[in-house]
């Protein structure tokens, strides 16, 4: 009864000799052949679906290796003739090069320094949430900021559910205020659905170059110790300034603890084991990082925060240890002349005059 018939090696059915297809030492009935195989769109060879490369094209591995690759941003299969390279030589498809890149959290390009009025540079990390980790949105924001130079890049952040962080290259405070289009950038981020203060998880981190604090490592350590001393001395006031709760500080920007002398605060900080989730992160080789501030898309708050960082750093290097120990908060803020910072201090009831009415809600 089964004379001149053979078995399908997949389903086991009996087939006539002219009812089977031989492929890779396997015998397939035509039903299994249709279900399990397809054709390479490049060379036309029949291939098993389980071993082919699929996407917009169905390819055998030989053709993929010779003519195609994967987009390093989205994973899409692209022909080598259609590959685009970004500034980091990553291979990208048309959509990803068009819509902009969102880099991995660990991405750190060579810094570009903007502004030459003094040698204090501020590198900002502004976290945004609720608007999506969306490349098209990233492109829109990047184009606004980088119209006159590569001033920002955008990265993922594991603490954000539906967002990313905007990272600036190092800039002087004057450059942030006069050249960096923060007003346009924050306005557009809001219109795209992003929030920072209101998300509850976002921070506004600010890196300061260590070279500002001295020409030698010893001098840098001496002045950075005074920065830590000021932060601990004014902890209650800076907590109110930050718009964070104490619980949020404990989680994201823990304090080291007040000590009587600046060098004692620094020694305690280095032995604390807190790591980078500290009010002032000391783990980076070239910068110290202020991590205290809650994120914001309110322009005046953002600028006032950068002004406060610069004020703390400049007081630290120009005042002696004895002068810092005698410097009250009210004397500290009485020397401030920047209108944005004065307005914000009044809003937070941290200034010597009457508080002002807040014109707009934090976002």
Buried (B, 14 or more C-beta within 10 A) or exposed (E): EEEEEBBBBBEEBEBEEEEBBEBEEBBBBEEBBEEBBBBBEBEEEEBBEEEBBEBEBBBBEEBBEEBBBBBBBEEBBBBEEEBBEBEEEBBBBEBBBEBBBBBEEEBEEEBEBBBEEEEBBBBBBBBBBBBBBBBEBBBBBBEBBBEEEEBBBBBBBEBBEBBBBBBBBBBBBBBBBEBBBBEBBBBBBBEBBBBBBBBBBBBBBBBBBBEBBBEEEEEBBBBBBBBBBBBBBBBEBBBEBBBBEEEBBEEBBBBBEBBEBBBBBBBBBEEBEBEEBBBBBBEEEEBBBBBBBBBBBBBBBBBBBBBBBBBBBEBBBEBEBEEBEEBEBEEBBEEBEBEBBBBBBBBBEBBEEEEBEBEEEBB
